[in-house]
């Protein structure tokens, strides 16, 4: 493939080269937010991160003349395949220079690895599943990503298509201002619906955080099981994610919906910590942590990243009660920009509701498939 060599990541130095590639590729990109290297290392730790207990994964880098010019992960998610009855393979953590030969070699190698383990097709990018950063940005390159959303150069989609990958599904992101969202109607509906169904919406209890997260995990599958691409999370994986989020969340933006003490849904919005991470340039030391702490106080954007209701209450309008309460609380906390993401392109009800409230679709992310 034009002098392109694909090799499996081996040892600490190999993993370090895998991790470092984007910091070189995006060095001059004003919109890229460098993730903390320590966090990336934890996410890629196949021995310790709970995701890999239910997945087989291999990391590869592409080299030309000894220089790393691309990377990819091949992921066989057994949890996904059990749940959906599929023989799917996934790719993720994709990065490369603008060279079709490099992209083609990486994707073909990942597909070959997955095929050798029984996968009938390959889908992605997922980093490492749909529960984390997923999708490739195909529209909306004029601003940086919010927390837990991906970002990539404009040339990536063209590389995917050149390699023969096709669109499987688009995920969309909406942007609005908490001040501009037309909530009067939705608040009236919300108050009526919540009262009718005796639903109590309250902030998460931080003093009982571990038990609260456990309760959310127990309704998580029920709330999302019909979503395209949904992957159940193990208890260990869910608790680990909750522990990470605890460091930045605001209790007023994590809502629990209960009927007679039974959890029937929840909503989660997080401050856009990316605004504080960017100045740290991926390092905690020597000054990164101080920069994060300083800029964290200045965050004025928030992302609504989860809003789920169990099936028995899904048609009741309870989701509107969550949404109205989130927006109301975000306003009180002084947040301005509000991103709602991601939403499946064919989730007609949610897309229409956001448009009615005055939110504008401003970014599109694509999941590709290669049969």
N, C-alpha and C positions, 0 to 999 in steps of 0.2 A: 504493500500500500504506500508507494512513494517514499520509502525509507522510514515509515512509521512503525515503531515497535510497541506492542502492547504487553505489559508485564503485570503480574499480580503483585499487590503491595505486600512487602515482607519486612517484618521487624519494625522497630521504632523509627529508624531513619526513613524507611519507605512510607510509613504513615505520616511522618512529618512532611515529606514532599507532597503527599496527597493533600494534606491540610493547607499547605502554604500556597498552592497554585492560584486560587482566586485573589489572594492578597497582591500577587504580581499582575494578574490579568486586569484587575479593576483599579489599579493604582491611580489612574487619572480620571476615573468615572465619578462625577460629582454626586451622583444619586445612590451609589452603592454604600451600604452600611456594613462595615467590617464586623463580623460576629466575634465574640470573645473566643480566642483560640482554646482556652480551657473548656469552654462549653462545647465547642465542636469536637474536641478530643473525647469528652464524655459521651457525646451522642454516637461516636464511631467506635466506642469500646465494646467489641462483640463479647467480651468475657463478663462485663459488668452491667451494661445497659439492658433493662428487662425486655426491650423489643426483640432482641436477638434470641431469646429463649424459645420463640416460636417462628424463627426464620433462619434460613441459610443464606449467607451473604459473602460475596467476595468483592474486594476493591481492586480496581485496575488503574494504571496510569499509562498514558501514551508518551513515548519518547522519540525525539528526533535528534540525532547526533548527541545523545546523552542528556538532552534537555527535556524536562517535563513540559509537554504542550497540551495535555488533556487528562481528564480523569473521569471515572464512572464507577458506580456500584451496581452489581447484579444482585437482585434480591428475590428470594423465593419465600414469600410470606405464607406460611402454612395456615396461620389464623384466617387470612383472607380466603384461601382456597377451600378451607373447611366450611366457612360461613356461606360462601357463594356457590359451592359445588363446581368450581372452575379449576382449570390447570393453568393458572396465570403466572407469569413471571414479571418482575418489575425492574426498572432501572432508576437510579437516583444519583444525587450529588454530582450531576453532570457539569463539567466545565471544560472549555477548550478554546484554543485560538481559532481564528476565522479561516479554517481550512477544511473543505469537505472530505479530504482524505483522512484527516485525523478523526473527525466526527464519525465517518463511515466505519472506520476501523474499530473505534470504541464501541459503537452501538452493535456492530456485528459480533464482536467478541463477547459482549454481555449476553446477547441473544443466544449465541452458541453455548455459553456456559449454562444458561437457563434451560435450553433445549435438552442438554445432556442430563438434566435432572427432572425431565418430564413436562416442562412447561410447553404449552401449545402456542402461546403468543406472548408478546412483551408489551408492557404498558408503562407510562411514566411521563415526566419525572415525579418521583415521590421521595421524600428525604427523611426517613426511610419508608413512610406509609402515608396514607391520606390523612392521618391524625396529626401530622407534622406539616412542615412547609411542603407544598406540592403544587404542581403545575408549572408551566413555562410562560413567562410574560410575553404576550403577543401584541398587546395594545396598551398604551399608557406609560410610555417610557420617559415622560417629562417630569416625573417626580419620584422620590425614593419610596421604598416599601415601608409599610407599617409593621409593627411587631408580628413575628411569626408568619410573614408573607415573603415569598421569594422575589428575587430580582435577577435579571440577566441582560446581556447585550442584545441589541436589535437583530444581530445576525443569527442568533440561535435558532429561531423558527425556520429560517431558510435552510440551515444545516439539517434540521430534522426532516424537512420535506425532500431535500436532495437525497437523503439516505433511504427514503421510501416509507417514512412513518406518516400515518394519517391521523387526523383529528378523531379522538374518541369522545371527548366532552369538553366544553368550555366552562370555566368557573369565573364568575364576575364579581367585581367589587364596586360598591357604591360609596359616594362621598357626600356628606352634607355638613351643615353646621348645626350644633345643638340649638342655637338661637333661631335658625331658619326653618327647622323641621316643623311642619304644620301638625301639631299634636292635639289641638283642641278637640277635633272629632274623635281621634283615636283614644284620647283620655276619657271622653264621655262613654265610648263603647267599652273601654277597658274597665272603668268603674262599674258599669252595669253588668258586664260579663263576670267579673270577679265576685261581685256581690251575689249574683244569681247562682253561681256554682260554689259559693262559700270557699273561694280560694284566697288564702292569705299569702301575700308576697312580702318577703322580708329579706334583709341583708344576710349574708353568711355570718355565722357566729365564729369569730376568730379564736375565741377561747376554747372552742370545741372543734377546731379545724380538722383534725384527723377523722373524726366521726362524720363531720359534714361531707368531706370528700368521699368517704366510703358510701354514704347515702346517695350521693350524686352518681357514683360509679354504678350503683345498683339499678338506676333508671336510665343510664346512658344508652345501653343497647336498645331499650324499649323506645326511646325517643328518636333514635336515628336509624333503626334497623332497615327501614325501607328506602333510605337514601342511596343513590347510585354510588358505588365505590366504598360504602361504609365498611370499616374494619373494626370488629370488637377489640377492646383493649383488655389485657389481663389486669387483674387487680393491682399487681406490682407495678405495671407500666403506668396505670392511671394514677396511683398514689405518688409515683416518682414525678409525674408531670405536675400534679397538684403542689408538691413540695417546691418545685422550681418556680411556679407562678406565685406562691405565697410571698416571695420576696418583693414583688412589685404590685400586687393587686390592691384595690381599694374595696373594702367590704360593701360599700353602697353600690358597687358596680358588679357584684356577684350575688345574684338573686335566687332565692329558693321559693318555690311555689308549693304550698301545702294545703291539703284538704283533710281536716280532722287529724292533723299531725303526720299524714302520709304524704311523701314527696311525689308530686305529679309533674314536675318540670323545673328547669333552671335556666338562667341566662348568665352569660359571662361577657364582660367587657374589660379590657385591660388598657392602662395608660400606654401610650406609644413610647416604650423605653428606647426604641431605636434613636430617638432624638438625643438621648443621653449617651448611647453607646457609640455613636458616630465619632465624637471627638476623642474617644479612647483608642481608636485605631486598632482594636482587636486585642489590646493588652491591658491587664489589670495593673501591672507594675512597670515603671516606678510611679507613674502619675495617673494611670488610667482610672483607678478606683476613685480618686479624688475628683476627676473630671465627671465620672458617672454620677457621683453623689451631688455635685454642683448642678449639673444640667438636669438631673432628675426633678429638681424643684421647679424647673421652668417648663415642664411638659404641659402642653395645652391641647394635645390631640388624644383621641381614644379610639380603640377598635372594638367593635362588637363582633366577637368571634364564635359565639355559641348561643343558641336559643332553641331549646328543645322541650317538647311537651309529650307526655305519654299518650298513646293512641286514643284512649277513652275521652281525653279532654282536647284533642287536636282540633276538632271542628267547632269547639265552643268559643273560640276567640280569646282564650287565655293568653296566647302568645302576644296579643295586642297589649294585654295588661303588663306583661314583662317589658315589652318594648317601651311603652309610655313611661313606666317607672324608671327604666334605665336612662332615658333621655332627660327626664326630670332631675334625676340624681346627678347626672353628668353636668347639667347646667349649674346646679348648686355648687358643684366642686370646681367650677370655673373652666371646664373643658369647652373648646370651640369646635374644631374639626372632628367629625365622627365618621369613621369608615365602617361599613357593614360588609363583612366578607368572611368566607366566600359563599356565594350562592350559586347553585347549579343553574345553568342557562335555561333549562326547561322547567324550573320551579316557578310556574306561572303565577301562583298566588303570592309568593314572597316578592318576586320581581315587580309585580303590579303594585303591591302594597307600598314598597319603597319609593316607587315613582310617584304614587299618589301623595306621599308625604314630602315630595320635593327633592328627594335624593337623586343625584345624577350618577349614571354608570360611568366610571372613569378608568377602570383597568380590566383587562381580560387575561385570564391564564388558561393555558391549554394542556390537557392531558392527551398525550399521543398514544397510538397503538401500532404495533407492527405484527401482522399475522404471518 
